[in-house]
Amino acid sequence: MRRYELMLILRPDAPDERATALIDRTTRYVVAAGGQIVKVAPWGRRRLAYPIDRYRDGSYHIVVFESPAEAIAELEHSLQITEDVLRYLVTRAVRPVKARRDAAASGDIDDLEPVIPPVEDEEDEDFIERIDESESEAAPAAID
């Protein structure tokens, strides 16, 4: 299972009971799909960068959970059709460096995921592309 972060922006005029019910429904879905909830953190009401459906504010909530990758598409679909959700974003969380070091020390190398892809040798002559000045697309000099 992988760790994911879900950020929800809910309508500011939605009652607290409906917002709580939506968060509970989302967490129950994750648990029913075979995942587990790590943390639920309400961030409160904040100003949006731009208006969404004529709302200038939104109620922010963060849910950190572990789940199989197959369950994410259904979770996103259920959030997409919910009226109280202005925006949502599900991102895969990257393990902290200390956790990767601990996994390497314990010999659990298969569970490690590279953070930065390896850089290939860029000094290969096939990779370097030379530009001929006669083929330059630069604008001609201004004529007086």
PyMOL commands that set and color helices and strands:
alter all, ss='L'
color gray80, all
select helices_A, chain A and resi 16-32+70-80+97-106+109-111+133-135
alter helices_A, ss='H'
color red, helices_A
select strands_A, chain A and resi 2-10+36-52+55-67+85-92
alter strands_A, ss='S'
color yellow, strands_A
deselect
rebuild
show_as cartoon
